Amino acid sequence: MRHLMSPLDLSVEELDRLLDLANDIEANPSRYAHSCEGKKLATLFYEPSTRTRLSFEAAMLNLGGSVLGFSSADSSSAAKGESVSDTIRIISCYADICAMRHPKEGAPLVASMKSSIPVINAGDGGHQHPTQTLTDLLTIRSLKGRLDNFTIGLCGDLKFGRTVHSLIQALIRYPNVRFILISPEELRLPDNIRDGVLRKNNQDFREEVRLEDAIPELDLLYMTRVQ
């Protein structure tokens, strides 16, 4: 059994195969309409979400499966003090796979350690958002035809933007990807990503405050909102 906590849980070869599969599903949806028939997805969303939660639920329904779960901590037993570990033990009896979003970093990882079904991290605090990264990689490949040899600008809230952190970790594994980090001083990329990921891997990057100073060099611009 495998869980998905980070883009690094998948090798580059697995990522490429997964993106190929996504392209085929998009082109031939009827071929996959019963792929998850008889299977149940539990969406455990401890913080509000519109796009991510509905994307998971729509995808499962499109694949012929069904969905159960909750859309906020207030509508679950977490409001009465139930732990993530206890919740996932119960949910494991009801569903075949779980997608969890939680405001605390590492909560889906804790759940995966106690779960008897696969757990997907649908966003944990300012840490990771691997499924958004898969979507971003698919979009980049669809637009550019490749996942290497380009300069990407990451602009906005780079401090708390978990999508940025996940995307950087995924893209450094492809050759000749250059990063320009664009944000005000207060929202700069945290040290654990700047030093622990980019510098540690000898990645080409620089930091800018003004978007106008970076635009002429970019092949792609990735915008984020303040978290």
C-alpha positions as CSV (number, residue, x, y, z in Angstrom):
1,M,0.0,0.0,0.0
2,R,1.3,3.5,-0.9
3,H,0.4,6.9,0.3
4,L,1.0,10.2,-1.4
5,M,2.4,12.8,1.0
6,S,4.8,14.7,-1.3
7,P,5.7,14.8,-5.1
8,L,8.9,13.0,-4.1
9,D,6.9,9.9,-3.3
10,L,6.8,9.4,-7.0
11,S,9.9,8.9,-9.2
12,V,10.3,10.9,-12.4
13,E,9.4,7.8,-14.4
14,E,6.2,7.3,-12.3
15,L,5.3,11.0,-12.7
16,D,5.7,10.8,-16.5
17,R,3.5,7.6,-16.6
18,L,0.9,9.2,-14.4
19,L,0.8,12.3,-16.7
20,D,0.4,10.1,-19.7
21,L,-2.5,8.4,-18.1
22,A,-4.1,11.7,-17.2
23,N,-3.8,12.8,-20.8
24,D,-5.5,9.5,-21.9
25,I,-8.3,9.9,-19.4
26,E,-8.9,13.4,-20.7
27,A,-9.0,12.3,-24.3
28,N,-11.0,9.1,-23.6
29,P,-13.2,9.6,-20.5
30,S,-15.7,6.9,-21.4
31,R,-12.9,4.3,-21.3
32,Y,-12.4,5.0,-17.6
33,A,-16.0,5.6,-16.6
34,H,-16.1,2.4,-14.5
35,S,-12.5,2.2,-13.3
36,C,-13.4,2.8,-9.7
37,E,-16.8,1.1,-9.7
38,G,-17.6,-0.2,-6.2
39,K,-14.8,1.9,-4.6
40,K,-15.4,4.7,-2.1
41,L,-13.3,7.9,-1.6
42,A,-13.4,9.6,1.8
43,T,-12.7,13.3,1.7
44,L,-11.6,14.5,5.1
45,F,-11.3,18.3,4.9
46,Y,-10.4,19.8,8.2
47,E,-10.2,23.3,6.6
48,P,-12.4,25.0,3.9
49,S,-11.8,24.1,0.3
50,T,-13.7,24.6,-2.9
51,R,-11.6,23.6,-5.9
52,T,-9.5,20.8,-4.3
53,R,-12.4,19.0,-2.5
54,L,-14.7,19.2,-5.5
55,S,-12.0,18.1,-7.9
56,F,-11.4,15.0,-5.8
57,E,-15.1,14.3,-5.6
58,A,-15.8,15.0,-9.3
59,A,-12.9,12.8,-10.3
60,M,-14.1,9.8,-8.2
61,L,-17.6,10.2,-9.6
62,N,-16.3,10.4,-13.2
63,L,-14.4,7.2,-12.6
64,G,-17.5,5.4,-11.4
65,G,-16.8,5.5,-7.7
66,S,-18.6,7.1,-4.8
67,V,-17.7,9.7,-2.2
68,L,-18.2,10.3,1.5
69,G,-16.6,12.6,4.1
70,F,-16.8,16.0,5.6
71,S,-16.0,19.5,4.4
72,S,-14.9,21.1,7.7
73,A,-13.6,20.1,11.1
74,D,-16.7,21.5,12.7
75,S,-18.9,18.9,11.0
76,S,-16.7,16.0,12.2
77,S,-15.9,14.5,15.6
78,A,-12.7,16.6,15.6
79,A,-15.0,19.3,17.1
80,K,-15.5,17.0,20.1
81,G,-11.7,16.3,20.4
82,E,-11.3,13.2,18.3
83,S,-7.7,12.8,17.1
84,V,-6.7,12.4,13.4
85,S,-5.4,8.9,14.3
86,D,-8.7,7.8,15.7
87,T,-10.6,9.4,12.8
88,I,-8.6,7.6,10.1
89,R,-8.9,4.3,11.9
90,I,-12.7,4.6,11.7
91,I,-12.7,5.9,8.1
92,S,-10.5,3.0,7.1
93,C,-13.5,0.7,7.8
94,Y,-15.8,2.7,5.5
95,A,-13.7,3.7,2.5
96,D,-11.1,2.4,0.1
97,I,-8.9,5.5,-0.1
98,C,-8.8,8.9,1.7
99,A,-7.9,12.4,0.7
100,M,-7.1,14.6,3.7
101,R,-6.6,18.4,4.0
102,H,-5.5,19.7,7.4
103,P,-4.3,23.1,8.6
104,K,-1.5,21.4,10.6
105,E,1.7,20.4,8.8
106,G,2.2,16.6,8.9
107,A,-1.3,15.7,9.9
108,P,-1.9,13.5,6.7
109,L,1.5,11.8,7.5
110,V,0.3,10.9,11.0
111,A,-3.0,9.6,9.5
112,S,-1.1,7.5,7.0
113,M,0.8,5.8,9.8
114,K,-2.5,4.7,11.4
115,S,-4.5,4.0,8.3
116,S,-5.2,0.6,6.6
117,I,-6.2,2.4,3.4
118,P,-4.0,4.7,1.1
119,V,-4.0,8.4,2.2
120,I,-3.5,11.3,-0.2
121,N,-2.3,14.6,1.2
122,A,-4.7,17.2,-0.2
123,G,-2.7,20.1,1.5
124,D,-1.2,20.3,5.0
125,G,-0.6,23.8,6.3
126,G,2.2,25.6,4.5
127,H,3.9,22.3,3.9
128,Q,2.9,20.3,0.8
129,H,0.2,20.0,-1.9
130,P,1.2,17.1,-4.1
131,T,-1.9,16.7,-6.1
132,Q,-1.9,20.4,-7.1
133,T,1.7,19.8,-8.2
134,L,0.6,16.9,-10.4
135,T,-2.0,19.2,-12.0
136,D,0.6,22.0,-12.4
137,L,3.0,19.5,-14.1
138,L,0.3,18.4,-16.4
139,T,-0.5,22.0,-17.3
140,I,3.1,22.9,-17.9
141,R,3.7,19.8,-20.1
142,S,0.5,20.5,-22.1
143,L,1.5,24.1,-22.7
144,K,5.2,23.7,-23.3
145,G,5.4,20.1,-24.5
146,R,8.1,19.4,-21.9
147,L,9.1,19.6,-18.2
148,D,12.7,20.7,-18.7
149,N,14.7,23.5,-20.2
150,F,12.7,26.6,-19.1
151,T,12.7,29.5,-16.7
152,I,9.8,29.7,-14.4
153,G,8.8,32.7,-12.2
154,L,7.1,31.9,-8.9
155,C,5.3,35.0,-7.7
156,G,3.4,36.0,-4.6
157,D,3.2,34.2,-1.2
158,L,6.3,32.0,-1.4
159,K,6.6,31.7,2.4
160,F,3.3,30.0,3.2
161,G,2.3,28.8,-0.4
162,R,2.4,25.0,-0.1
163,T,1.8,24.7,-3.9
164,V,5.0,26.6,-4.5
165,H,7.0,24.3,-2.1
166,S,5.7,21.2,-3.7
167,L,6.2,22.4,-7.3
168,I,9.8,23.4,-6.6
169,Q,10.6,19.9,-5.2
170,A,9.0,18.3,-8.2
171,L,10.7,20.5,-10.9
172,I,14.3,20.3,-9.6
173,R,14.4,16.7,-10.8
174,Y,14.1,17.8,-14.4
175,P,17.2,19.2,-16.2
176,N,17.8,22.9,-16.9
177,V,14.9,24.3,-14.9
178,R,15.7,27.8,-13.7
179,F,13.7,29.6,-10.9
180,I,13.1,33.3,-10.4
181,L,11.5,33.8,-7.0
182,I,9.4,37.0,-6.9
183,S,7.9,38.2,-3.6
184,P,8.1,41.0,-1.0
185,E,10.6,40.5,1.7
186,E,8.0,39.4,4.2
187,L,6.8,36.5,1.9
188,R,10.2,35.2,0.7
189,L,10.7,31.5,0.2
190,P,11.5,29.9,3.6
191,D,15.0,28.7,4.4
192,N,14.2,25.0,4.4
193,I,13.2,25.3,0.7
194,R,15.7,27.9,-0.4
195,D,18.7,26.2,1.3
196,G,17.5,22.7,1.9
197,V,16.1,22.2,-1.6
198,L,17.4,24.7,-4.1
199,R,20.9,25.4,-2.9
200,K,21.4,21.8,-1.7
201,N,20.7,20.6,-5.2
202,N,22.8,23.3,-6.9
203,Q,19.7,24.7,-8.5
204,D,19.9,27.9,-10.6
205,F,17.7,30.5,-8.9
206,R,17.5,34.2,-7.9
207,E,15.2,36.3,-5.9
208,E,13.4,39.5,-7.0
209,V,11.0,41.9,-5.4
210,R,9.5,43.4,-8.6
211,L,7.6,41.3,-11.1
212,E,8.6,43.7,-13.9
213,D,12.3,42.9,-13.4
214,A,11.7,39.2,-14.0
215,I,9.1,39.1,-16.8
216,P,11.4,39.4,-19.8
217,E,13.3,36.2,-18.8
218,L,10.3,34.0,-18.1
219,D,8.9,31.1,-20.1
220,L,6.3,30.5,-17.4
221,L,4.8,32.6,-14.6
222,Y,3.2,30.9,-11.6
223,M,1.1,33.2,-9.5
224,T,-0.1,32.6,-5.9
225,R,-2.3,34.5,-3.6
226,V,-1.5,35.5,0.0
227,Q,-2.2,32.5,2.3
